Amino acid sequence: MKASQAEIFFPLFVKRWQQSEEWKDCLHSAIYWYTQANMGGASLGLDAAIILAQSALERLAYHHLVVDKKMISPEGLDRLKASDRMRLLFSSLNLPAEIGAATPEIQKVASRLNWVDAPHALTDIRNELVHPVRNKQVGDCIHDAWQLSMWYLELSVLALCGYDDTYMSRLTARCETDSETVPWRKKA
């Protein structure tokens, strides 16, 4: 994030942080897991980073969808598959769910493994890491899955804080100065 972007984002983050103790706890958990997962495997490994990133996304989904917006009951959210929870979160934040060209390894195996979208791919990859009984051979997708889950986590935090300017996409930026408009603003 560039200094000018951080200057816009930080007051929005503080406002959300101070909104309630629940939001503070939610953001604290999500940011903690994000920082651990963002080390890119330096200490944990990409497999653990993917698991942490999905945990953070599910934590944000619960707070946003159940506590804040009351779009679904806690029991209703619990009954959903993890991919459906993410799909609901991404839909409510106007984040794209399709598997794009920025994750070529995921794109390569998507049709073979019947992945309908990115939430499906991410949760299937995470499940294969945690419960490797199905032997779907997702090893080539690990780096893409890590990048994609971190991208979704970054965008979710930005959206939940009300940020609607430009950002540096970890999926498409070629250098540190590349920026693009957040997806939800493009749809507005």
Phi, psi and chi 1 to 4 in degrees:
 res  aa     phi    psi   chi1   chi2   chi3   chi4
   1 MET       -  130.2 -178.2  173.8  -91.6      -
   2 LYS   -71.8  160.1  -64.9 -178.0 -157.4  175.2
   3 ALA   -57.8  -41.3      -      -      -      -
   4 SER   -65.8  -34.0   60.5      -      -      -
   5 GLN   -71.8  -41.6  -65.9  164.4  -26.1      -
   6 ALA   -63.8  -34.7      -      -      -      -
   7 GLU   -63.5  -34.6 -164.7  174.7  -18.5      -
   8 ILE   -78.9  -42.2  -63.5  166.7      -      -
   9 PHE   -70.5  -43.0  172.8   68.2      -      -
  10 PHE   -55.7  -47.6 -173.1   69.4      -      -
  11 PRO   -62.2  -32.4  -17.1   25.4      -      -
  12 LEU   -67.6  -40.8  -62.4  168.8      -      -
  13 PHE   -63.5  -46.0  177.9   82.5      -      -
  14 VAL   -61.5  -41.0  169.1      -      -      -
  15 LYS   -61.1  -44.6 -177.4  178.1  178.7 -176.3
  16 ARG   -66.4  -42.5  179.9   62.3   82.1 -175.3
  17 TRP   -57.9  -40.3 -179.5  -85.7      -      -
  18 GLN   -87.7   -3.3  -66.2  175.2  -20.4      -
  19 GLN   -60.5  -41.2 -178.0  177.0  -22.7      -
  20 SER  -164.9  163.5   67.9      -      -      -
  21 GLU   -64.4  -33.0  -78.0  -58.4  -47.4      -
  22 GLU   -65.6  -44.2  -67.7   85.6    4.6      -
  23 TRP   -64.9  -40.6  -96.3  114.5      -      -
  24 LYS   -59.2  -46.6 -178.1  177.8 -179.8  179.5
  25 ASP   -63.8  -43.1 -177.6   56.1      -      -
  26 CYS   -61.6  -50.5  175.8      -      -      -
  27 LEU   -65.0  -38.1  -71.5  170.9      -      -
  28 HIS   -59.2  -48.5  179.8  -90.8      -      -
  29 SER   -61.8  -48.8  -64.3      -      -      -
  30 ALA   -62.5  -42.5      -      -      -      -
  31 ILE   -69.5  -39.0  -60.9  -59.9      -      -
  32 TYR   -60.3  -50.2  172.7   73.3      -      -
  33 TRP   -65.1  -36.7  -70.2  -29.6      -      -
  34 TYR   -60.8  -48.1  169.8   82.4      -      -
  35 THR   -63.7  -38.1   57.5      -      -      -
  36 GLN   -65.3  -45.8  -64.1  -60.2  -51.0      -
  37 ALA   -70.5  -27.7      -      -      -      -
  38 ASN   -75.9   -6.1 -160.9   37.8      -      -
  39 MET   -69.7   -5.3  -68.5 -176.1 -168.6      -
  40 GLY    63.9   31.6      -      -      -      -
  41 GLY    90.1    1.1      -      -      -      -
  42 ALA   -57.7  -39.7      -      -      -      -
  43 SER  -120.5  -31.8   62.8      -      -      -
  44 LEU   -95.6  -36.8  -64.7  173.9      -      -
  45 GLY   100.9  150.5      -      -      -      -
  46 LEU   -65.1  -31.2  -69.7 -178.8      -      -
  47 ASP   -61.4  -47.5   53.7  -11.5      -      -
  48 ALA   -66.3  -35.6      -      -      -      -
  49 ALA   -63.1  -40.0      -      -      -      -
  50 ILE   -63.9  -43.1  -69.0  166.4      -      -
  51 ILE   -63.7  -44.1  -66.4  163.8      -      -
  52 LEU   -64.7  -42.6  -77.7  174.4      -      -
  53 ALA   -62.2  -41.7      -      -      -      -
  54 GLN   -66.8  -36.6 -174.4  168.9  -30.0      -
  55 SER   -61.5  -42.7  -64.0      -      -      -
  56 ALA   -63.9  -41.7      -      -      -      -
  57 LEU   -63.1  -40.8  -75.6  165.6      -      -
  58 GLU   -68.1  -34.2  -71.2 -167.0   52.4      -
  59 ARG   -65.3  -45.1  178.0   69.9  173.3   91.3
  60 LEU   -63.5  -40.6  -68.7  171.6      -      -
  61 ALA   -61.2  -46.1      -      -      -      -
  62 TYR   -59.1  -49.7  179.2   86.4      -      -
  63 HIS   -67.3  -43.2 -164.6   80.0      -      -
  64 HIS   -68.4  -48.3  175.3   65.5      -      -
  65 LEU   -81.2  -36.1  -59.9  168.7      -      -
  66 VAL   -95.0  -54.8  174.2      -      -      -
  67 VAL   -78.8  -49.7  177.0      -      -      -
  68 ASP   -81.4  -55.3 -158.2   43.1      -      -
  69 LYS   -91.2  -16.9  -64.6  -66.6  179.6 -171.9
  70 LYS    52.8   40.6  -60.9 -179.4 -177.4   -1.7
  71 MET   -77.8  -22.7  -66.9  172.0   62.7      -
  72 ILE  -154.3  151.8 -169.6  168.5      -      -
  73 SER   -77.6  161.6   69.3      -      -      -
  74 PRO   -57.5  -40.9  -22.5   30.6      -      -
  75 GLU   -66.4  -38.6  -60.3   78.7   23.0      -
  76 GLY   -63.7  -42.5      -      -      -      -
  77 LEU   -65.7  -40.4 -167.8   70.1      -      -
  78 ASP   -61.9  -31.9  -77.2  -15.3      -      -
  79 ARG   -75.2  -18.2  -77.8 -167.2  -67.2  -88.9
  80 LEU   -77.5  148.2  -65.6  176.3      -      -
  81 LYS   -66.4  156.3  -68.6 -168.7 -118.7  176.9
  82 ALA   -56.6  -38.6      -      -      -      -
  83 SER   -64.4  -37.2   58.0      -      -      -
  84 ASP   -70.1  -35.2  -69.9  -27.8      -      -
  85 ARG   -61.9  -45.6  -72.8 -176.7 -145.7  134.1
  86 MET   -66.4  -41.9  -75.9 -160.3  -74.9      -
  87 ARG   -57.6  -44.1 -139.9  173.8  -94.6  117.1
  88 LEU   -65.0  -43.3 -171.1   56.7      -      -
  89 LEU   -61.1  -50.8  174.1   65.9      -      -
  90 PHE   -62.9  -39.3  -59.6  160.1      -      -
  91 SER   -63.2  -43.8  174.0      -      -      -
  92 SER   -68.0  -23.0   73.9      -      -      -
  93 LEU  -100.2    3.1  -61.2  176.1      -      -
  94 ASN    60.2   43.1  -70.8  -46.2      -      -
  95 LEU   -99.2  141.2  -61.1  179.4      -      -
  96 PRO   -68.8  144.8   23.9  -31.2      -      -
  97 ALA  -111.3   -7.4      -      -      -      -
  98 GLU   -74.0  156.4   65.2  -88.1   -4.0      -
  99 ILE   -82.2  117.0  -62.8  169.7      -      -
 100 GLY  -102.7  175.1      -      -      -      -
 101 ALA   -66.6  -17.4      -      -      -      -
 102 ALA   -71.7  -10.7      -      -      -      -
 103 THR  -124.8   72.8   53.6      -      -      -
 104 PRO   -62.8  -34.2   21.0  -30.2      -      -
 105 GLU   -68.9  -38.2  -65.0  -57.5  -37.7      -
 106 ILE   -66.9  -40.9  -69.6  175.5      -      -
 107 GLN   -60.1  -38.5 -115.2 -174.6   -8.2      -
 108 LYS   -61.2  -39.6  -79.3 -177.4 -163.1  174.7
 109 VAL  -101.1   -3.6  -60.8      -      -      -
 110 ALA   -56.5  -46.6      -      -      -      -
 111 SER   -71.5  -37.3   60.7      -      -      -
 112 ARG   -62.6  -36.5  177.8  173.2   59.6   86.3
 113 LEU  -100.3    8.0  -63.6  177.9      -      -
 114 ASN    59.7   37.5  -61.1  -44.6      -      -
 115 TRP   -79.2  119.9  -68.1  -23.8      -      -
 116 VAL   -83.7  -24.3  -63.4      -      -      -
 117 ASP  -162.3 -178.6   58.1   12.0      -      -
 118 ALA   -64.1  -43.9      -      -      -      -
 119 PRO   -58.2  -37.7  -27.6   36.6      -      -
 120 HIS   -64.5  -46.3 -172.0 -172.9      -      -
 121 ALA   -61.5  -48.1      -      -      -      -
 122 LEU   -61.9  -44.3  -72.4  174.9      -      -
 123 THR   -71.7  -34.1   55.9      -      -      -
 124 ASP   -66.3  -41.8 -140.6   23.1      -      -
 125 ILE   -64.7  -45.6  -68.1  165.7      -      -
 126 ARG   -60.6  -43.6  179.0 -107.2  174.4 -135.4
 127 ASN   -64.2  -37.6  -71.1  -17.1      -      -
 128 GLU   -66.5  -33.4 -173.4   62.8   26.0      -
 129 LEU   -69.1  -40.0  -68.1  170.1      -      -
 130 VAL   -83.8  -39.0  176.1      -      -      -
 131 HIS  -126.2   76.0  -44.2  -74.9      -      -
 132 PRO   -77.3   44.9   29.6  -33.7      -      -
 133 VAL   -88.3  -21.5  -67.5      -      -      -
 134 ARG   -89.3  -14.6  -66.4  173.8  -76.0  168.4
 135 ASN    49.2   56.4 -164.0   21.0      -      -
 136 LYS   -81.4   -6.1  -70.2 -169.1  173.4 -174.5
 137 GLN    54.9   67.4  -60.5  172.7  -22.5      -
 138 VAL  -101.3   10.3  -62.3      -      -      -
 139 GLY   -52.8  -38.3      -      -      -      -
 140 ASP   -69.2  -15.6  -68.4  -18.4      -      -
 141 CYS   -94.0   -4.4  -61.3      -      -      -
 142 ILE   -58.9  -48.5  -60.9  -61.6      -      -
 143 HIS   -63.6  -45.3 -172.5  -93.3      -      -
 144 ASP   -59.8  -42.2  -83.2    3.8      -      -
 145 ALA   -64.8  -39.7      -      -      -      -
 146 TRP   -63.1  -49.3  170.5   65.3      -      -
 147 GLN   -60.6  -44.5  -72.9  -76.9   63.1      -
 148 LEU   -66.7  -43.4 -173.6   58.3      -      -
 149 SER   -66.0  -36.9   61.5      -      -      -
 150 MET   -68.3  -38.4  -65.0  -57.6  -68.4      -
 151 TRP   -61.5  -46.0  178.8   74.9      -      -
 152 TYR   -63.0  -38.6  -85.5  122.8      -      -
 153 LEU   -66.2  -44.6 -173.2   47.8      -      -
 154 GLU   -60.4  -47.6  -68.6  162.6   -5.0      -
 155 LEU   -66.2  -36.5  -74.2  178.0      -      -
 156 SER   -62.7  -44.9  -65.6      -      -      -
 157 VAL   -63.8  -44.1  170.1      -      -      -
 158 LEU   -59.1  -47.2  -69.6  173.8      -      -
 159 ALA   -65.0  -44.2      -      -      -      -
 160 LEU   -65.3  -23.4  -70.8  167.0      -      -
 161 CYS   -90.3   -4.5  -69.9      -      -      -
 162 GLY    86.4   17.5      -      -      -      -
 163 TYR   -76.9  131.6 -178.7   85.3      -      -
 164 ASP  -141.1   42.9   73.3  -13.2      -      -
 165 ASP  -110.5 -146.8 -151.6  -55.2      -      -
 166 THR   -95.0  160.3   59.2      -      -      -
 167 TYR  -149.8  166.3   77.2  108.0      -      -
 168 MET   -97.1  115.1 -172.9 -177.5   90.9      -
 169 SER   -80.9  122.7  170.7      -      -      -
 170 ARG   -66.8  -15.5   70.7  170.5   48.7 -127.6
 171 LEU   -86.4  -29.9  -64.2 -179.9      -      -
 172 THR  -122.5  -16.2   59.4      -      -      -
 173 ALA   -65.9  135.5      -      -      -      -
 174 ARG   -97.0  -23.2  -60.8  -78.5 -178.4 -123.0
 175 CYS  -148.6  169.4   64.8      -      -      -
 176 GLU   -64.2  -17.7  -70.5 -178.7   17.6      -
 177 THR   -93.9   -5.7   58.0      -      -      -
 178 ASP   -70.9  130.8  -73.7   -6.2      -      -
 179 SER  -136.6  154.7  -69.2      -      -      -
 180 GLU  -143.1  163.6   59.1 -173.8   69.0      -
 181 THR   -73.8  140.9  -55.9      -      -      -
 182 VAL   -59.8  144.3  -67.6      -      -      -
 183 PRO   -58.1  -35.7  -20.9   29.1      -      -
 184 TRP   -70.6  -25.2   52.1   93.9      -      -
 185 ARG   -76.4  -32.3 -172.3  164.1  140.7 -155.7
 186 LYS   -63.3  -32.1  -68.2  176.4 -173.3  175.9
 187 LYS   -84.9  -12.5  -67.0 -178.9  179.2 -174.3
 188 ALA   -73.8      -      -      -      -      -
